[in-house]
Amino acid sequence: MAIETTYTSLRENLADFLNRVTDDREVVIVKRRSGQRDVAIIAADELSSLMETAYLLRSPKNAERLLGALRRAKKGEGKVETVEELRKSLGL
């Protein structure tokens, strides 16, 4: 669950909040006043991962293919290969 804080508290404890975001994988929600929209702080690598996942699932056909592969993997179907074996089979 996300940690909620105010802008004032964030300013006073910025280093601590940033450490929690990066070290503990926490999300910090900064609640703002006067009808301004709240802001979330997340680790940069987490944001990158979320954006890549959204990109890969954007195409319905690709999403169906990826989710099908995930279902097969969970059932134990398919061949287990190391990264090196996969590279070799693809000629990389």
Summary of the structure (lengths in Angstrom):
residues: 92
radius of gyration: 20.0
end to end distance: 41.3
largest distance: 58.8
contacts: 181
relative contact order: 0.09
helix: 59%
strand: 12%
